Each structure stands twice: as C-alpha cells, then as structure tokens.
Amino acid sequence: MKMWKMFWILFKIGLFTIGGGVVMISIMQDEFVNRQKWVTDEEIVDIFALSQALPGVIAINSSIFIGHRLFGVKGAVVAALAIILPSFLIILVIAAFLLNIGENVWISKFFLGVRAALVAMVFTAIYKLGRGAIRDWFGIVAALAAFLLIIVLDVNIILVIIAGALAGIVYYGLVAKEGIRQAKD
C-alpha cells in the first residue's frame, strides 16, 4: 500500500509540475520529508546532490533513489515509471491532437503565466536545499564560489561539481577532522 502511495505521489508530481526536474525538487522535498516523513532533510539533500551529479534527468534520478531507499529495486522501478508516465502520456496526447500547439495564442499566453510561477518554485527549491546543505561557513563559501564560477565566469558546471567534491573531501575529511581532534586534545 505504501508503494502505491509513493507511485501516486510521484505520478502527481510528474503530471502537475511544469518546468522540469529543478521545479520538482521543492515539491519532492516537501512531500517526502515534510508530509510523509519517509526521508530526512539530510537524506533528500544527498539524494538531490547525487542525482544532479549523475547523467540523466534529476527528477527521474531522484525518484529512483527515493524509490530504492523506501522499497529496494522494485521501488526504484515503480518510482521511475511513476515520474515518467505522466510526461509520456501528455506527449502522446499532444502529438495525436494538438500538432499546432506552439502557434496557439492561448497556449502561448498560458506558458507566459506559468513561467513566473516556475521562477518562484526554483527559488523555493534553492532555499530549501540550501537550508539543509549549508551547515557551516565552509558551505557558505563553497556555495558562493560555485555560484560565481558558474554565473560570472561561465565555468563548466561539471568542473564546478568536481571541484566542490574535492574541496569537501579536503575540508571535511582533513581540515575539519583535524580541528575536531585538536579541540578534543
């Protein structure tokens, strides 16, 4: 029964979220952490970080991780189907009935209105993820540095992810660990 509930939650997220995986992050976090309490804030941040770092769509990757976390391999398959199925069905309908949808004035106006809501949802996702991911001054500095590298200097995001991972390993694995050890002595 719980797996069916997970399927239905992910199906609704896939059906009603316009704007892709980044927009879905906020909704997934709210649903699986706050409402269902199936994963913790820390787990969802790790799921999103790993999903973003892997090839593929973040919404699908995240859904698979959540499904696997809750129900193993069977849950991962069910989660993937749940998040993919709505888009697949919508594309079939559009292809079958609305070939000239892009030229429709009302559809164009609809998407202009939706874009403003999408921007708000992206900022909500950033805020919620940042709250769980940034725990200390190093996290603040790393987030600002990554932002500047990507936005201002136009550094490839893959290089920024690799640099962030290496910096995290060095700082949290060596520097912070040494500081804790010295504080204990």
C-alpha positions as CSV (number, residue, x, y, z in Angstrom):
1,M,0.0,0.0,0.0
2,K,2.9,2.4,0.8
3,M,4.5,1.7,-2.5
4,W,1.2,2.6,-4.3
5,K,1.1,5.8,-2.3
6,M,4.7,6.6,-3.4
7,F,3.6,5.8,-7.1
8,W,0.6,8.2,-6.8
9,I,2.7,11.0,-5.2
10,L,5.4,10.8,-7.9
11,F,2.7,10.5,-10.7
12,K,1.0,13.7,-9.5
13,I,4.4,15.4,-9.2
14,G,5.2,14.4,-12.8
15,L,1.7,15.3,-14.0
16,F,1.4,18.8,-12.5
17,T,4.9,20.1,-12.4
18,I,5.7,22.2,-15.5
19,G,9.3,23.2,-15.7
20,G,11.2,20.0,-15.2
21,G,13.3,18.4,-12.5
22,V,14.6,21.6,-10.8
23,V,11.0,22.6,-10.1
24,M,10.1,19.1,-8.9
25,I,12.9,19.2,-6.3
26,S,11.0,21.6,-4.0
27,I,7.8,19.5,-4.3
28,M,9.6,16.2,-3.7
29,Q,11.3,17.6,-0.6
30,D,8.0,18.9,0.8
31,E,6.2,15.7,0.1
32,F,8.7,13.0,1.1
33,V,10.4,14.9,4.0
34,N,7.7,17.2,5.5
35,R,4.4,15.4,4.7
36,Q,5.2,11.7,4.5
37,K,8.4,11.8,6.7
38,W,9.8,8.9,4.7
39,V,13.2,10.5,4.3
40,T,15.1,13.1,6.3
41,D,16.3,16.6,5.2
42,E,19.8,15.3,5.1
43,E,18.9,12.3,3.0
44,I,16.9,14.3,0.5
45,V,19.8,16.8,0.1
46,D,22.2,13.8,-0.5
47,I,19.7,12.3,-3.0
48,F,19.4,15.6,-4.9
49,A,23.1,16.1,-5.0
50,L,23.9,12.6,-6.2
51,S,21.0,12.8,-8.8
52,Q,22.4,16.1,-10.1
53,A,25.9,14.7,-10.4
54,L,24.8,11.6,-12.3
55,P,23.9,11.6,-16.0
56,G,20.2,11.9,-16.7
57,V,17.3,13.9,-15.6
58,I,17.4,15.0,-11.9
59,A,13.6,14.2,-11.4
60,I,14.0,10.7,-12.6
61,N,17.3,10.1,-10.8
62,S,15.8,11.5,-7.6
63,S,12.7,9.4,-7.9
64,I,14.7,6.2,-8.4
65,F,16.8,7.0,-5.4
66,I,13.8,7.6,-3.2
67,G,12.0,4.5,-4.5
68,H,15.1,2.4,-3.8
69,R,15.6,4.0,-0.4
70,L,12.0,3.0,0.5
71,F,11.4,-0.3,-1.3
72,G,14.6,-1.5,-2.9
73,V,14.9,-2.3,-6.6
74,K,11.2,-2.8,-7.0
75,G,10.6,0.6,-5.5
76,A,13.2,2.2,-7.9
77,V,11.4,0.7,-10.9
78,V,7.9,1.8,-9.7
79,A,9.2,5.3,-8.9
80,A,10.8,5.7,-12.3
81,L,7.6,4.6,-14.0
82,A,5.5,6.9,-11.9
83,I,7.6,10.0,-12.7
84,I,8.0,9.2,-16.4
85,L,4.4,8.1,-17.2
86,P,2.7,11.5,-17.0
87,S,5.1,13.1,-19.5
88,F,4.8,10.2,-21.8
89,L,1.0,10.3,-21.8
90,I,0.9,14.1,-22.2
91,I,3.3,13.9,-25.2
92,L,1.1,11.2,-26.8
93,V,-2.0,13.4,-26.4
94,I,-0.2,16.5,-27.8
95,A,1.2,14.5,-30.7
96,A,-2.1,13.0,-31.5
97,F,-4.4,16.0,-31.1
98,L,-2.5,19.3,-31.0
99,L,0.1,19.3,-33.7
100,N,0.0,23.1,-34.0
101,I,0.0,23.8,-30.2
102,G,3.0,26.2,-30.4
103,E,1.1,28.6,-32.7
104,N,-2.0,28.7,-30.5
105,V,-2.3,32.2,-28.9
106,W,-4.0,30.9,-25.7
107,I,-1.3,28.2,-25.2
108,S,1.4,30.8,-25.6
109,K,-0.3,33.1,-23.0
110,F,-0.7,30.1,-20.7
111,F,3.1,29.4,-20.8
112,L,3.9,33.1,-20.2
113,G,1.9,33.0,-17.0
114,V,3.4,29.7,-15.9
115,R,7.0,31.0,-16.3
116,A,6.6,33.4,-13.4
117,A,5.4,30.6,-11.1
118,L,8.3,28.5,-12.2
119,V,10.9,31.1,-11.2
120,A,9.3,31.2,-7.7
121,M,9.4,27.4,-7.5
122,V,13.1,27.3,-8.5
123,F,14.0,29.9,-5.8
124,T,11.9,27.9,-3.3
125,A,13.9,24.7,-4.2
126,I,17.2,26.7,-3.8
127,Y,16.2,28.0,-0.4
128,K,15.0,24.6,0.9
129,L,18.1,22.7,-0.4
130,G,20.4,25.4,0.8
131,R,18.9,25.2,4.3
132,G,19.8,21.5,4.5
133,A,23.0,21.5,2.6
134,I,24.8,24.5,4.0
135,R,25.8,23.8,7.6
136,D,28.8,26.0,8.3
137,W,31.0,28.8,7.0
138,F,32.7,26.4,4.5
139,G,29.4,25.5,3.0
140,I,28.5,29.2,2.5
141,V,31.9,29.9,0.9
142,A,31.7,26.9,-1.3
143,A,28.1,27.8,-2.5
144,L,29.1,31.4,-3.2
145,A,32.2,30.3,-5.0
146,A,30.3,27.8,-7.1
147,F,27.7,30.4,-7.9
148,L,30.3,32.9,-9.0
149,L,32.2,30.3,-11.1
150,I,29.1,29.2,-12.9
151,I,27.3,32.6,-13.4
152,V,30.1,35.1,-13.6
153,L,33.0,33.2,-15.0
154,D,30.9,30.7,-17.0
155,V,32.9,27.7,-15.8
156,N,31.5,24.3,-16.9
157,I,29.2,23.0,-14.2
158,I,30.8,19.6,-14.3
159,L,34.1,21.1,-13.3
160,V,32.5,23.1,-10.5
161,I,30.8,19.9,-9.2
162,I,34.2,18.0,-9.3
163,A,36.0,21.0,-7.6
164,G,33.2,21.1,-4.9
165,A,33.5,17.4,-4.2
166,L,37.3,17.6,-3.9
167,A,37.1,20.7,-1.7
168,G,34.5,18.9,0.5
169,I,36.8,15.9,0.8
170,V,39.8,18.0,1.7
171,Y,38.0,20.3,4.1
172,Y,35.6,17.8,5.9
173,G,37.9,14.9,5.6
174,L,41.2,16.5,6.6
175,V,40.9,20.1,7.9
176,A,37.7,19.9,9.9
177,K,38.6,16.5,11.2
178,E,42.0,17.8,12.4
179,G,40.3,20.8,14.1
180,I,37.9,18.5,16.0
181,R,40.9,16.3,17.0
182,Q,42.8,19.3,18.3
183,A,39.8,20.6,20.2
184,K,39.5,17.2,22.0
185,D,43.2,17.3,23.0
